[in-house]
Amino acid sequence: MRDFDGFAEGIRNSVRQVRDIASRLSVILVISVRGQTRLRRDYEAYSVAASFLSSIELDDIIVSLRSEGIYVEHLADESEFIKWYSDGGYDSLPRPLKLVYTSAVNGTGPGRRSLIPAFCSLEGIPTVNSDAYSCAINRHKFHWSRLLESFGYPVPRCWSYDSRDGWFRGDSPQIGTRVIAKATFEGSSIGLRSDTVGALSPALESRIGEASRALRQPMTVQELIIGDEFEVPVIEISRNVAPCPIAVLKADGTRLYDDVLAYDDVWADCYRFSAPDNFSETLLDNLRRIAVGVCDTFPFRGFSRIDFRVNADEQPFVIDVSSTPHLTRGSSFALLFELMGFSYSEMLLALVATGALRHGYAGSVEPS
C-alpha cells in the first residue's frame, strides 16, 4: 500500500480548520432522497432514483456533520432549494458562514446537474461543488470522452447512437467490436443492460436503438475494455490530489474482467470496493496522475472521481467521470478515508473544507 502520510497531513489540517469554524458554519445540503423527493420525470424501465440517497444515508450525513458542531439544513430537490432561498431561508440561517453542497439530479435530460451551481453563482452563494459548466459536461458521456481524447488522455474508442438519426456523423464501430452502450446523460448505470454489451451485430444495434428510444436520449457506445476496474477519488486540498485508486470487484470479491456493473447490479449493490494491494505501484501512480489531470482539465473542485478500466498490459482507459461522487459509507471515498485512518465524519469535514478554504473561511492547506 502507498504511504499516505503527506496526503493525510493535508487532510488533517483541513479538518482541523473546519472544526475551528464549526460554531459559525451552516451547510445547506441539496440532496435528492428516495421517498422524499418528488420525481419530476422518469423512465419506465429504470428510475433516476437510483442516483438518490436513502433516508438512512442522508441521516448519516446530517448526524455526522451536526456531531461536529455544524448547523445543517436539508432541501430534497432543486425546486425546493430555490423556493426556500427566495422565501428568505438562506438569509435567516443562524450562522454567518454558509456553504451549499448539492448532489441533486432530479428529472431527465442533459445539464440538470448544473442547475444549483448555476443558481448559486447567479446569487453569489458559496458552494462546495464544481461550477455549472463542469457539472454539465460530466453528464454528457460522448462529449467529455471526445474532449479528453483531444487532450491526449486515454479513453476507449466511443461512438454515439440515436434512435432517430442512427450513428452520429455516420461513424460506427466495425461489426464484431466488443462494445458497451451507456445512457449519455445518466449516472448510476441507469440504462445499462447486460444485453447492450457485447460484440456489435445488427441485433445488438437494434437493442441499442431500443434503449435510446426508452431513455429519450442518444446512447454513448464505448469499446469494452477487458480487465480490471478502478475508481480514483480526487480531493481538492488547495489543488487536486489523488491519494490512492480503489479497486472495483464483484460482490464475491473477484475481478470484473469482462463483466460490467449493469443497472440491476448497481441498484442491488452487487459489487464491492477494495484496497489495490495486488497491483503494481507503476499502474497506481499512472492512475493517480491521469485522474488528477482529468479533474484539472474540466476543472472539477471539491470531491470528484475518475473511473478506469485497465487491460492486461496495464494500459488504463478513462471510462467515466463524476463531479459529484457517491459519499455514503459504502463508497470508494469512504474506503479511501478509512485506509488513511479517518472516520466517516472526518471525510465529510474534509469535503466541507474544500469549500471553506476556497471561499476564504479558513486558511490554505498544502498537501505534501
VENCORBEL-V903842 format. One record per helix or strand of 2 or more residues. SS is the DSSP state (alpha for helix, beta for strand). FROM is the first residue (numbers start at 1). LEN is the number of residues. If there is no record, write none. Layout:
BEGIN
ss->(SS	SS)
from->(FROM	FROM)
len->(LEN	LEN)
END
This chain:
BEGIN
ss->(alpha	beta	alpha	alpha	beta	alpha	beta	alpha	alpha	alpha	beta	beta	alpha	beta	alpha	beta	alpha	beta	beta	beta	beta	alpha	beta	alpha	beta	beta	alpha	alpha)
from->(5	25	48	55	71	78	97	112	132	141	158	166	168	178	194	197	202	219	227	240	245	263	271	281	303	316	332	344)
len->(20	6	4	13	5	9	6	12	6	10	5	2	3	6	3	3	14	5	10	2	6	5	5	18	8	7	8	15)
END
